[in-house]
């Protein structure tokens, strides 16, 4: 597990350096960092969610609602609209979570720096 994180860090660092050398824009580098943060956060994030009783209850309620929707006699265009909305909401959620995770990392660093704990 720790080796995986080192490999991800190494790959990200190499990619960022390559992007900087090739004049890539800030957005491309930010997207790469988001992908890296997403892959690193997954194990920690999943562990926290699995232990969250309220989350598990909500997940159960969502599954029940999905079952109810699948049992409805919806027209094809209604199903498509509902699926499109759900897909877009999940995509939005991915961006919110990944950006919140990155903000937490940056804020954590700022806090450590304000207490001179970054060894710079």
N, C-alpha and C positions, 0 to 999 in steps of 0.2 A: 504494500500500500504506500509506504513512504517512498519507495523506489519509483512508483508511478508518478507521484507528485514531483519528484526531482526531474524525471524525464519530461513531464509536461512543462515544468519551469524552464528546462534547458531548451526545449523546442520553441517555446514562446519567446525566450530571449533571443535565440538565433533568428527567428522570424522578424521580430521587432527591429533588430540590428539591420537585417537585410532590407526591411522596408524603409528604414531611415536612410540607408546608403543609396537606395533607389529613388529617393525623393517622394515616397508615398505620403499621402495626405493624413492629417490628424484623424479623420473619420475612419480610415482603413485601420490605423493602429488601434483606435478605440474599439472597433469591432473585434479585432484580434484579442484584445485584452478582455472584452466581454465574454468571448468564447472560452478563453482560458479560465476566467473567474467562474464561469458556469460549470466547467468540468471539475474544477477543484471543489466548489461548494457542494456539489451533489451529495457526497458521502456525509458531510457534516449536517447539511440541511435535511437530508432524509432521516438521519438519526434523531434529530430534534423533532421532526414531524411525527415520526413513529411513536415517540413518547408523549405526544400532545393529545390528551383525551378529547378536548374540544374539536381539534382538527379531525380526529377519527369519527366523531359524531357527525360533523358537517359532511365529511366524505360519504358516510352512510346515507345521509339525507339526500345528497346529490345523486347517488346511485339509485335511490328510490324514485327521484324525480325523472331521471333518465328512463327508467323502466316505464313510468307513467306515460312519458312522451312517446316512447316506442310503441306503446299499446294504442295510441290515438290513431284515428283514421284521417291522417293528414294527406293533403294533395301533394304531388311531387314538388311543386314550386314552394309549398309551405315547408316541406322537409328540407329542401335545399337552402331556403332562407334561414331556417333554424340551425342547420349544420354550419352554414357560412358564419353566422353570428357566433356560434360556439367556437369555431376555429379561430376567428379573429380575437375573441376574448382570451383564449388560451395563448395566442401569440402575444397579445398585450401583456398578459400575466408574466410570461417569460421575460419580457423586457423590464417590467417593473421589478421582478425579483432579482434579476441579474444586476440592474442598476442599484437597487437597494443594497445588495451584497457588496458591490464595489464601493458605494458610499460608506458603508460600515467599515470596510478596510481602510479607506482614506481617512475617515474620522478617527478610527482607532490609532492610526499613525500620527495624526495631528495631536491627539491626546498624549500619546507616548512622547512625542517631540516636545510638547509643552512642559513635560516633567523631566526633560533631558534624559529620556530612557531609550533613545534611538542609537546611541553610540556613534554619532556622526562627528 
